[in-house]
Amino acid sequence: MLAIAEDPPVPLPRRADRMPQQAVEQLANAPAAEIATPEATETPIVDPGPAAAAAEAEAVNTTPQPVTLMAKITEDGNSLPDGVTWRVFETRTDASGDLVLAQKSDDATAHLELPPGSYVVHVAYGRAQTTDTLTVAEGNNSKSLILDAGAMRLNAAVTGDVAIPINLLRFDIYTSGSTEADRTMVAQNLSPNDIVTLNAGTYHIVSYFGDVNAVVRADLRVEPGQLTDATLYHRAAQISFKLVSEAGGEAIADIDWTVKTADGQTVFSNIGAFPSTVLGEGDYLVFAKRGDQVYNREFQVQPGAAKEIEVLTAVY
């Protein structure tokens, strides 16, 4: 009987899954005494140890893996074919505290390669956007993000369905909120009939007719997968001015114009023979200065078609 405990210790063999197949078979078929005896002439096989195993694991963990990203408007919709921008961020931050951008793609279906780990994925489609987490593992990875978005198309007219020239209209879109401080700008200076993609929700709309005081506001709802079509109505009119020596006469050139509201606020000024602007419904006073002479007239704006205001030199 062999006294194995009294013999010099024999180094442990390498793990079978990392040994050559021939060595595995030799060990399996050898008698126990042959393995343990100190007279064995085979070179001992040394375990590489935890450091080598850790290095091997690290090499696997840093190898980029395939990642496929897709976006949908709604849960049951098809993947978007274009117009999508992807940004993938690492979970660590840079010196300024922002997440570090790992990759970006403008492909609707993004095919990326990322090392295993945790990420934050952001997708934008028009002005609709969403963010989600992503865990990349060894092998193929895929993720589909749902934007839960719809769209909005805006137009405006004067009360009574009087058309407004499109060059005099613009729209701003804000998030909903009870005060200006609660709202965030989403889109600015939109033209009539522009289609804007937005996340589902309620938005605060501001319509500007001209550049003075004809402004209308409304809160509108966007539903997922639907187009919200809205027309806002202004109580205003286009107004033009001319200084004449008699009713219906020719406009006098080089006039300095000022328009004030009933409470004395200046809302419009211009120099010329035939200036025009847009004014909201209300009472106004116009001043026409020619040299040292100043002529004035009170007038009222009612919603409707364009109107011409004559100021007579005969009335001081």
C-alpha positions in Angstrom: 0.0 0.0 0.0 1.3 3.4 -1.0 1.8 6.1 1.7 0.7 9.0 -0.4 0.7 11.5 2.5 4.4 11.0 3.0 5.4 11.7 -0.6 6.2 15.2 -1.9 3.0 17.0 -3.0 2.2 16.9 -6.7 1.0 20.1 -8.4 -2.7 20.1 -9.3 -3.4 19.5 -13.0 -5.0 22.2 -15.2 -8.8 22.2 -15.4 -9.9 19.6 -17.9 -11.8 22.2 -20.0 -8.5 24.0 -20.7 -6.3 20.8 -21.3 -5.4 19.2 -24.6 -7.7 16.3 -25.3 -4.8 13.8 -25.4 -3.8 14.8 -21.8 -7.3 14.4 -20.6 -7.6 10.9 -21.9 -4.2 9.9 -20.5 -5.2 11.1 -17.0 -8.5 9.3 -17.2 -7.0 5.9 -18.2 -3.9 6.0 -15.8 -4.0 4.0 -12.5 -4.3 6.1 -9.3 -0.9 4.9 -8.0 0.7 6.0 -11.3 -0.6 9.5 -10.9 0.4 9.9 -7.3 3.9 8.2 -7.2 6.9 10.4 -7.1 8.6 8.2 -9.7 6.3 9.4 -12.4 8.4 11.0 -15.2 5.6 13.3 -16.8 6.1 17.0 -16.4 3.6 18.4 -13.8 0.8 20.6 -15.2 0.4 23.8 -13.3 -2.9 25.6 -12.7 -2.8 29.1 -14.3 -4.4 30.5 -11.2 -7.1 33.2 -10.6 -5.1 36.0 -12.3 -5.1 34.2 -15.6 -8.8 33.4 -15.3 -9.6 37.0 -14.6 -7.5 38.2 -17.6 -9.4 35.8 -19.8 -12.8 37.0 -18.4 -11.8 40.6 -18.9 -10.9 39.9 -22.6 -14.3 38.5 -23.2 -16.0 41.5 -21.3 -14.3 44.1 -23.5 -14.9 42.5 -26.9 -17.7 44.5 -28.7 -20.9 42.6 -29.2 -23.5 43.2 -31.9 -26.5 45.4 -30.9 -29.6 46.1 -33.0 -31.9 49.1 -32.1 -35.3 49.7 -33.6 -38.0 52.4 -32.9 -41.8 52.3 -33.2 -44.4 55.0 -32.9 -46.8 52.7 -30.9 -46.5 49.3 -29.4 -48.3 47.5 -32.2 -46.8 49.6 -35.0 -44.1 48.9 -37.5 -40.5 49.9 -37.0 -39.8 53.4 -38.3 -38.1 53.4 -41.8 -36.3 56.7 -41.6 -35.9 60.0 -39.7 -34.5 58.4 -36.6 -31.4 59.5 -34.6 -29.9 57.2 -32.0 -27.5 58.1 -29.2 -26.0 55.5 -26.8 -24.4 56.7 -23.6 -22.2 55.0 -21.1 -23.5 55.1 -17.5 -20.3 56.9 -16.3 -20.2 60.7 -16.5 -17.5 63.1 -17.7 -15.9 66.0 -15.9 -19.0 68.2 -16.5 -21.4 65.6 -15.1 -22.8 64.5 -18.5 -23.1 60.9 -19.6 -20.4 59.9 -22.0 -21.5 59.3 -25.6 -20.6 55.8 -26.7 -22.1 55.8 -30.2 -24.5 57.7 -32.5 -26.4 56.5 -35.5 -28.8 58.1 -38.0 -30.0 54.7 -39.3 -33.6 53.9 -38.6 -32.6 50.5 -37.5 -29.2 50.9 -35.9 -26.6 48.2 -36.1 -23.9 48.9 -33.5 -21.1 47.1 -31.7 -20.7 47.7 -27.9 -18.7 46.1 -25.2 -20.8 44.2 -22.6 -22.2 46.4 -19.9 -24.9 48.8 -19.1 -25.9 51.8 -21.3 -28.6 54.5 -21.7 -30.2 54.7 -25.1 -31.9 57.8 -26.5 -33.9 57.9 -29.7 -35.4 61.0 -31.4 -37.9 61.1 -34.2 -38.8 64.7 -35.2 -39.5 66.3 -31.8 -40.6 63.0 -30.3 -38.1 61.2 -28.1 -37.6 58.6 -25.5 -34.9 57.1 -23.4 -34.4 53.6 -22.0 -31.6 51.4 -20.4 -29.7 48.8 -22.3 -27.7 45.8 -21.1 -25.3 44.4 -23.6 -24.3 40.7 -23.0 -22.1 38.3 -24.9 -23.8 37.4 -28.2 -26.5 39.1 -30.3 -28.4 41.9 -28.5 -31.5 43.8 -29.7 -33.9 46.4 -28.3 -37.0 48.1 -29.6 -38.0 51.5 -28.1 -41.6 52.8 -28.2 -41.9 56.5 -28.8 -45.6 56.7 -28.0 -45.9 59.6 -30.4 -48.3 61.4 -32.6 -48.2 64.6 -34.8 -49.7 68.1 -35.0 -50.6 70.4 -37.9 -51.5 74.0 -37.2 -53.3 76.8 -39.1 -55.1 80.0 -38.2 -57.7 82.4 -39.6 -59.5 85.5 -38.7 -62.8 85.0 -36.9 -65.4 84.6 -39.6 -63.0 82.3 -41.6 -61.1 85.1 -43.2 -57.9 83.7 -44.6 -54.6 84.9 -43.3 -51.5 85.2 -45.6 -49.1 82.5 -44.6 -46.2 84.9 -44.4 -48.0 86.7 -41.5 -48.5 83.5 -39.4 -46.2 81.6 -37.1 -46.6 79.2 -34.2 -44.8 78.2 -31.1 -45.3 74.9 -29.2 -44.7 74.6 -25.5 -45.2 71.8 -23.0 -48.3 72.2 -20.9 -48.3 74.3 -17.7 -50.4 76.8 -15.8 -47.8 79.6 -16.1 -45.0 80.6 -18.5 -42.4 79.5 -16.0 -44.0 76.0 -16.0 -43.7 75.6 -19.8 -40.7 74.5 -21.9 -40.3 75.4 -25.6 -40.7 72.4 -27.9 -40.9 74.0 -31.3 -40.6 77.7 -32.5 -41.5 79.7 -35.5 -43.5 77.0 -37.3 -45.2 77.8 -40.5 -48.9 77.0 -41.2 -49.5 73.4 -42.1 -46.1 72.2 -40.9 -46.5 68.7 -39.5 -44.6 68.2 -36.2 -44.0 64.8 -34.6 -44.5 65.0 -30.8 -44.7 62.7 -27.9 -48.3 62.0 -26.9 -49.6 64.6 -24.4 -51.0 68.1 -24.0 -49.2 71.1 -25.5 -49.6 74.9 -25.2 -49.9 76.5 -28.6 -49.2 80.2 -29.4 -50.3 81.6 -32.7 -48.9 84.9 -33.9 -50.7 87.0 -36.6 -48.2 89.7 -37.6 -45.7 91.1 -35.1 -47.7 93.4 -32.9 -50.4 92.1 -30.6 -52.6 89.6 -32.5 -51.9 86.5 -30.4 -54.0 83.5 -29.7 -53.3 80.6 -27.3 -54.8 77.2 -27.0 -54.1 73.8 -25.3 -54.2 70.9 -27.7 -53.8 67.1 -27.1 -51.7 64.8 -29.2 -52.7 61.1 -29.2 -50.4 58.2 -30.0 -50.3 57.3 -33.7 -52.7 60.1 -34.6 -52.5 63.5 -36.4 -54.0 66.5 -34.5 -55.3 69.0 -37.0 -56.2 72.4 -35.5 -57.1 75.9 -36.7 -56.9 78.8 -34.3 -59.0 82.0 -34.8 -57.7 85.5 -34.3 -59.8 88.5 -33.4 -57.7 90.9 -35.5 -57.3 92.6 -38.9 -54.6 93.9 -41.3 -54.5 97.7 -41.1 -52.9 100.1 -43.5 -52.4 103.9 -43.1 -52.1 106.9 -45.3 -52.0 110.6 -44.8 -54.2 112.5 -47.4 -55.2 116.1 -48.0 -58.8 115.0 -48.9 -60.8 111.8 -48.5 -59.7 109.2 -51.1 -56.7 111.3 -52.1 -53.1 110.2 -52.8 -50.9 109.1 -49.9 -48.4 111.7 -48.8 -44.8 110.4 -48.7 -42.2 110.5 -45.9 -44.6 110.4 -42.9 -43.5 109.3 -39.4 -46.3 107.0 -38.1 -47.0 106.0 -34.5 -49.9 103.9 -33.3 -50.9 103.8 -29.6 -53.5 101.7 -27.7 -56.3 103.4 -25.8 -54.1 103.4 -22.6 -51.2 105.1 -24.4 -48.9 102.1 -25.2 -47.1 102.4 -28.4 -47.6 99.2 -30.5 -46.4 100.3 -34.0 -44.2 102.8 -35.6 -43.0 103.3 -39.2 -41.8 105.8 -41.7 -43.3 105.9 -45.2 -46.4 106.8 -47.3 -48.4 103.6 -47.0 -47.4 101.4 -43.9 -49.4 98.4 -42.9 -49.5 96.1 -39.9 -51.8 93.7 -38.0 -53.6 94.8 -34.9 -55.7 92.9 -32.4 -59.3 93.9 -31.8 -59.6 97.2 -29.8 -59.4 101.0 -29.9 -56.4 102.9 -31.1 -55.0 106.3 -31.8 -52.7 106.9 -34.8 -50.3 109.9 -35.2 -48.9 111.0 -38.6 -46.0 113.5 -38.3 -45.1 115.5 -41.4 -42.3 118.0 -40.6 -43.4 119.9 -37.6 -47.0 119.1 -38.1 -48.7 116.1 -36.3 -52.0 114.8 -37.4 -54.0 112.1 -35.5 -57.1 110.0 -35.7 -58.9 107.6 -33.4 -59.9 104.3 -35.0 -61.3 100.9 -34.0 -60.2 97.4 -35.1 -62.8 94.7 -35.6 -62.0 91.2 -36.7 -62.4 90.9 -40.5 -60.8 91.7 -43.8 -58.0 94.1 -44.3 -58.9 97.8 -43.7 -57.4 101.1 -44.7 -57.2 104.1 -42.3 -57.0 107.6 -43.8 -55.7 110.5 -41.8 -56.7 113.9 -43.2 -54.4 116.9 -43.0 -57.5 119.1 -42.7 -58.2 117.6 -39.2 -55.6 118.7 -36.7 
